[in-house]
């Protein structure tokens, strides 16, 4: 085995512009996962965190609002 396989690379981040993830970024990512689950027709029970549930419910509400808007435009 080579030395690089046995010892971790001390310079894992090689770009100067790297920004470490924050708690807000992680929450936003989980909300996006929840939105994607809704769009794919997955049930709410597949969400494993509160942020995922929030994203799932927000996407459901967005869809309901869009449907209502379409029905109101069609009525006029």
N, C-alpha and C positions, 0 to 999 in steps of 0.2 A: 504494500500500500504506500501511496505517496504521503508526504508530510501534510499536504493540503487536505487530505481526507481525514487525517488524525487530529488536526488542530483547527479550531474555528478561524475563519478569516477575520482579522481585527478591523478591516475596513469594509464592512458589509455595505455601507452606503457610500457610493462612489460619486454622487452628484452633489454639488454645493447647494442646489435648490431644493433639496429634500426637506419636507416639512412633516414632522411626526403627527400622527393622527391624534385628534383630541376627542374628548367625550362627546362633543357636539357632532363631530364628523361621524363617529361611530353610530350615534343615534340616527343621524340622517340616512346613513347607509342601511340601517335596519328598517327604517320607515320605507325606504325604497324597496327593500326586499318584500315587505308587507304589501306594498302596492302591486308589485309584480305577481305575488301569489294571488291577489284578487283578480288581476287581469288574466291569469291562466286558469281561473275557475276553481282554485283550490279553496277548501273550506277554512273558516276562521280558526278552527282548532289546530291547523298546521303552523300557526304563528307561535313562536316559542318565547318571545319577549313582549313587554308592553309597547315598545316602540314599533314592533312589527304589527301588533294589533292596531295601533294608532294609524299606521300607514294603510292597512287593509280597510279600516273603517272610513278613512278620509277618501280613499279611492272609490269606495262604494257610494259615499255621499256625492262625490263629483259626478259619478255616473247617473245617479238619481236626479241631480240638478240638470244635467245635460238632457236627460229624457224629458223632464218636466218642461224645459225650455223649448224643446222640439214640439211637444204637444201643444204648447201655448202658441207657437208660431203657426202651426198647422190649423189651429182653431180660428185664426184671424183671416 
